[in-house]
Amino acid sequence: MTENLEGDPAEWMVPLHDEGAPELGDADTFLEGLWARFGDATQAHQAEYDIRSIRRRNRSMTEYIREFCSIAGRLRG
């Protein structure tokens, strides 16, 4: 699971691995720690991507605005 980490999450994991931290022995505990430290940033990055990617296509303007506002709400946190 940890081999796919990059950036700050990967840097956070290295000392845990080196110290044989108990968090690495339990996937749920590890994911809780990972989420506690980086979850909000990950959500913000995803929301920023979603805002840049949103397209109206064949939807009504009301539906488009509803989706835009939903994504924008994730950015505000």
Secondary structure, 3 states (H helix, E strand, C coil): CHHHCCHHHHHHHHHHHHHCCHHHHCHHHHHHHHHHHHHHHHHHHHHHHHHHHCCCCCCCHHHHHHHHHHHHHHHHC
